[in-house]
Every structure is written in C-alpha cells, then in structure tokens.
Amino acid sequence: MFRGAAHVFAIAFSLILAACLFPSYAVAADAGKMIEQMEASWPDWLPKLDKCPADLMPQHQTSIDYSIERCSNALNQCISRCRDRDASECYSAALVLQKVKSGPVSEALFSRACALGFISGCTNRAASLDSASVNECSIRTYNLACDRNDPWACTMIAFHLIRGIGVDKDYARARKALSQSCRLGEDDEACRYAKALLKEIGD
C-alpha cells in the first residue's frame, strides 16, 4: 500500500521540476564542472544539509522572481549573486544544477534560497527529503510554506492529507490547502496537480 503511494508521490515530486527546461549540452557541461568544484571545496557560504527547511524559513519572504534561462546562460554570475544573498538566483541555480546532477549542491542551494526568504526553496528541499521517506520535517515545512502561500507546498501537504502519508487523512484540510494551489494561475503545475487531487476526492 505504501509502495503505491510512494509511486504517486514520486510523480507529484517530478512535477515540481517539470517547468524547468532541460539544459543544453554546453550548459550541462558547465554545470557539471560547477558541481564538481563546489562538492570538492564546499564554499563556506553554502549551507550544510543538517537542518530542516522549516527551521531555516525566515519571517520575511522574497517575491517569486527567478529565471532558469538567465541562470543557464550565465551560471557563474548566478552562483556569484547567490553567494551575495540573492535568494532568487540561489533558487534558479539549484534548478539548473539539479537537472544535471541532483545531489548535495543543488539541495544546499535550495536551502540557501529558503533561508534567504524564497519559500519555494524550502518546499523543494522538503520534497527531496520526502522522496526518500516521509518525515516530520517535510510535513512541517509544507505546512509552514503553505501558510505563506507557496502553491507547491499547499499541493504537497494536501497530497499527504489525502493519502494519509505521515499524517492522518483529512479531506477538509486537504481541500483548504488546495484552494491556495492555483495562486500563480491555472497553467501552473501546482494548480494542475491540485485539480487532479480534488477530482480524486470528489470535488
């Protein structure tokens, strides 16, 4: 039973990244080198992965403003701006690097984006933790991020509430969360999956 739920969750998690374009060969090569360098030296500004994103999430939040294309075309500058505390560039860089090699560097960039107030960074970091095994940290992060109007966080906590994964089943709470999943428009992937979940529970 859990295996089937985990399979559906994997589909949901893949949708979080579906809006990202696959990088070109040149971008992938540059990103691969960047990952190797950062893994080898682990810059002091890059956070370790021992903290729950819910505990990193500040009271303030930055606006949703990121560009995969811009970061792909100028990866070094994007990483540099992330180092200089630009949350949007941290998030963009994480998405670019993740498409090449999902691992500690991209996750650390999501964590940095999260700590700097880019709430979707918190959600993505929580989702990677959740993909291995459902844990209290992920659930707590989704709840907090949904309270701060992150569409994917609302979709993800609703998914858990509908399936009863890591929490008790609660369709009423799931519906409330899903009502916030379309904040970025009907074409947003979080909204599309939210509608599928609503259809599943009869709404």
Kinemage of the C-alpha trace (Angstrom):
@kinemage 1
@onewidth
@group {chain A} dominant
@subgroup {mainchain}
@vectorlist {calphas} color= white
{ca met a 1} P 0.000 0.000 0.000
{ca phe a 2} L 2.779 2.439 0.929
{ca arg a 3} L 4.713 1.479 -2.169
{ca gly a 4} L 1.806 2.573 -4.376
{ca ala a 5} L 1.506 5.843 -2.507
{ca ala a 6} L 5.234 6.410 -2.812
{ca his a 7} L 4.972 5.861 -6.573
{ca val a 8} L 2.265 8.500 -6.865
{ca phe a 9} L 4.298 10.824 -4.683
{ca ala a 10} L 7.273 10.379 -6.997
{ca ile a 11} L 5.061 11.535 -9.857
{ca ala a 12} L 3.999 14.550 -7.798
{ca phe a 13} L 7.577 15.383 -6.920
{ca ser a 14} L 8.639 15.186 -10.556
{ca leu a 15} L 6.021 17.803 -11.370
{ca ile a 16} L 7.705 20.294 -9.066
{ca leu a 17} L 10.558 20.365 -11.540
{ca ala a 18} L 8.521 19.953 -14.702
{ca ala a 19} L 8.554 23.624 -15.571
{ca cys a 20} L 12.341 23.615 -15.877
{ca leu a 21} L 13.861 23.274 -19.331
{ca phe a 22} L 16.492 20.621 -19.756
{ca pro a 23} L 19.846 22.379 -20.137
{ca ser a 24} L 21.730 22.358 -23.401
{ca tyr a 25} L 24.890 20.278 -23.715
{ca ala a 26} L 27.089 23.343 -23.140
{ca val a 27} L 25.115 24.412 -20.077
{ca ala a 28} L 25.168 20.866 -18.724
{ca ala a 29} L 28.943 20.699 -19.140
{ca asp a 30} L 29.418 24.000 -17.311
{ca ala a 31} L 27.000 22.933 -14.599
{ca gly a 32} L 28.769 19.597 -14.205
{ca lys a 33} L 32.094 21.342 -13.646
{ca met a 34} L 30.477 23.758 -11.220
{ca ile a 35} L 29.018 20.887 -9.204
{ca glu a 36} L 32.391 19.097 -9.054
{ca gln a 37} L 34.159 22.256 -7.886
{ca met a 38} L 31.597 23.064 -5.235
{ca glu a 39} L 31.447 19.488 -3.936
{ca ala a 40} L 35.240 19.398 -3.690
{ca ser a 41} L 35.680 22.733 -1.912
{ca trp a 42} L 32.240 23.240 -0.318
{ca pro a 43} L 32.283 27.057 -0.034
{ca asp a 44} L 31.724 28.419 3.455
{ca trp a 45} L 28.628 30.339 2.292
{ca leu a 46} L 26.939 27.141 1.123
{ca pro a 47} L 24.870 25.653 3.963
{ca lys a 48} L 25.218 22.136 5.234
{ca leu a 49} L 22.211 19.867 4.911
{ca asp a 50} L 21.624 19.078 8.557
{ca lys a 51} L 18.738 21.486 9.161
{ca cys a 52} L 15.065 21.156 8.384
{ca pro a 53} L 13.883 23.811 5.918
{ca ala a 54} L 11.058 24.680 8.320
{ca asp a 55} L 13.722 25.791 10.795
{ca leu a 56} L 15.504 27.880 8.158
{ca met a 57} L 12.389 29.690 6.933
{ca pro a 58} L 12.519 33.357 7.998
{ca gln a 59} L 9.538 35.510 8.872
{ca his a 60} L 10.038 37.648 5.774
{ca gln a 61} L 9.849 36.267 2.259
{ca thr a 62} L 11.092 37.443 -1.101
{ca ser a 63} L 8.904 37.733 -4.168
{ca ile a 64} L 8.769 34.878 -6.671
{ca asp a 65} L 11.201 36.138 -9.272
{ca tyr a 66} L 13.599 33.678 -10.844
{ca ser a 67} L 14.817 32.786 -14.311
{ca ile a 68} L 16.090 29.394 -15.373
{ca glu a 69} L 17.089 30.769 -18.754
{ca arg a 70} L 19.056 33.675 -17.312
{ca cys a 71} L 20.884 31.427 -14.884
{ca ser a 72} L 21.577 28.804 -17.547
{ca asn a 73} L 23.136 31.433 -19.786
{ca ala a 74} L 25.285 32.949 -17.028
{ca leu a 75} L 25.758 30.235 -14.435
{ca asn a 76} L 28.888 31.684 -12.800
{ca gln a 77} L 27.214 35.055 -12.326
{ca cys a 78} L 24.104 33.351 -10.998
{ca ile a 79} L 26.139 31.431 -8.399
{ca ser a 80} L 28.017 34.617 -7.513
{ca arg a 81} L 24.775 36.512 -6.911
{ca cys a 82} L 23.544 33.619 -4.787
{ca arg a 83} L 26.718 33.879 -2.708
{ca asp a 84} L 25.891 37.584 -2.322
{ca arg a 85} L 22.499 36.647 -0.816
{ca asp a 86} L 20.228 36.856 -3.853
{ca ala a 87} L 17.582 34.256 -2.981
{ca ser a 88} L 16.092 34.112 -6.477
{ca glu a 89} L 19.479 33.323 -8.009
{ca cys a 90} L 20.070 30.581 -5.444
{ca tyr a 91} L 16.766 29.005 -6.434
{ca ser a 92} L 17.460 29.381 -10.152
{ca ala a 93} L 20.938 27.887 -9.788
{ca ala a 94} L 19.559 24.969 -7.782
{ca leu a 95} L 17.091 24.136 -10.564
{ca val a 96} L 19.765 24.378 -13.269
{ca leu a 97} L 22.239 22.187 -11.371
{ca gln a 98} L 19.577 19.708 -10.316
{ca lys a 99} L 18.768 18.921 -13.932
{ca val a 100} L 22.400 17.938 -14.452
{ca lys a 101} L 23.005 16.128 -11.173
{ca ser a 102} L 20.593 16.002 -8.294
{ca gly a 103} L 22.628 15.961 -5.127
{ca pro a 104} L 24.019 17.909 -2.180
{ca val a 105} L 24.974 21.064 -4.083
{ca ser a 106} L 21.544 21.703 -5.583
{ca glu a 107} L 19.925 20.817 -2.255
{ca ala a 108} L 22.212 23.235 -0.426
{ca leu a 109} L 21.255 25.957 -2.891
{ca phe a 110} L 17.576 25.271 -2.234
{ca ser a 111} L 18.332 25.527 1.493
{ca arg a 112} L 20.131 28.844 0.996
{ca ala a 113} L 17.226 30.187 -1.055
{ca cys a 114} L 14.904 29.045 1.734
{ca ala a 115} L 16.936 30.739 4.469
{ca leu a 116} L 17.011 33.947 2.417
{ca gly a 117} L 13.226 34.008 2.183
{ca phe a 118} L 12.443 32.245 -1.107
{ca ile a 119} L 9.738 29.925 0.220
{ca ser a 120} L 9.673 27.633 -2.822
{ca gly a 121} L 13.269 26.762 -1.963
{ca cys a 122} L 12.009 25.406 1.354
{ca thr a 123} L 9.346 23.349 -0.414
{ca asn a 124} L 11.796 21.857 -2.907
{ca arg a 125} L 14.267 20.955 -0.195
{ca ala a 126} L 11.472 19.319 1.813
{ca ala a 127} L 10.321 17.381 -1.245
{ca ser a 128} L 13.764 15.875 -1.741
{ca leu a 129} L 13.799 14.748 1.871
{ca asp a 130} L 10.286 13.377 1.475
{ca ser a 131} L 11.148 11.400 -1.650
{ca ala a 132} L 13.352 9.086 0.387
{ca ser a 133} L 10.984 8.568 3.306
{ca val a 134} L 8.140 10.577 4.728
{ca asn a 135} L 9.344 12.525 7.720
{ca glu a 136} L 8.100 15.077 10.207
{ca cys a 137} L 10.398 17.758 8.793
{ca ser a 138} L 8.840 17.617 5.334
{ca ile a 139} L 5.294 17.744 6.676
{ca arg a 140} L 6.153 20.659 8.947
{ca thr a 141} L 7.826 22.517 6.078
{ca tyr a 142} L 4.874 22.007 3.726
{ca asn a 143} L 2.500 23.319 6.382
{ca leu a 144} L 4.558 26.434 7.063
{ca ala a 145} L 5.219 27.118 3.383
{ca cys a 146} L 1.552 26.667 2.500
{ca asp a 147} L 0.652 29.132 5.254
{ca arg a 148} L 2.928 31.546 3.383
{ca asn a 149} L 1.094 30.918 0.117
{ca asp a 150} L 3.574 28.671 -1.697
{ca pro a 151} L 1.391 26.794 -4.233
{ca trp a 152} L 3.501 23.630 -4.386
{ca ala a 153} L 3.683 23.389 -0.610
{ca cys a 154} L -0.117 23.519 -0.479
{ca thr a 155} L -0.403 20.818 -3.124
{ca met a 156} L 2.148 18.618 -1.366
{ca ile a 157} L 0.607 18.852 2.101
{ca ala a 158} L -2.792 18.149 0.550
{ca phe a 159} L -1.343 15.075 -1.163
{ca his a 160} L -0.205 13.743 2.221
{ca leu a 161} L -3.518 14.572 3.872
{ca ile a 162} L -5.481 12.801 1.143
{ca arg a 163} L -3.316 9.682 1.212
{ca gly a 164} L -2.701 9.668 4.939
{ca ile a 165} L 1.065 9.586 4.423
{ca gly a 166} L 2.847 10.864 7.522
{ca val a 167} L -0.389 12.439 8.780
{ca asp a 168} L -3.956 11.350 9.423
{ca lys a 169} L -6.253 11.529 6.418
{ca asp a 170} L -8.157 14.797 6.438
{ca tyr a 171} L -10.027 15.753 3.268
{ca ala a 172} L -11.310 19.007 4.752
{ca arg a 173} L -7.782 20.253 5.473
{ca ala a 174} L -6.646 18.987 2.072
{ca arg a 175} L -9.374 20.972 0.308
{ca lys a 176} L -8.419 24.096 2.245
{ca ala a 177} L -4.763 23.692 1.238
{ca leu a 178} L -5.640 23.013 -2.388
{ca ser a 179} L -7.679 26.215 -2.526
{ca gln a 180} L -4.314 28.017 -2.409
{ca ser a 181} L -2.575 25.909 -5.049
{ca cys a 182} L -3.645 27.989 -8.043
{ca arg a 183} L -2.319 31.342 -6.847
{ca leu a 184} L 0.060 31.516 -9.833
{ca gly a 185} L -2.608 30.669 -12.385
{ca glu a 186} L -4.451 27.757 -13.913
{ca asp a 187} L -1.463 26.686 -16.023
{ca asp a 188} L 0.903 26.359 -13.082
{ca glu a 189} L 1.856 22.725 -12.456
{ca ala a 190} L 0.967 23.009 -8.781
{ca cys a 191} L -2.534 24.042 -9.809
{ca arg a 192} L -2.890 21.259 -12.366
{ca tyr a 193} L -1.931 18.592 -9.873
{ca ala a 194} L -4.147 20.195 -7.245
{ca lys a 195} L -7.120 19.861 -9.589
{ca ala a 196} L -6.270 16.195 -10.115
{ca leu a 197} L -6.222 15.668 -6.347
{ca leu a 198} L -9.559 17.444 -5.952
{ca lys a 199} L -11.049 15.233 -8.641
{ca glu a 200} L -9.714 12.191 -6.811
{ca ile a 201} L -11.591 13.095 -3.639
{ca gly a 202} L -14.763 14.034 -5.462
{ca asp a 203} L -14.596 17.811 -5.806
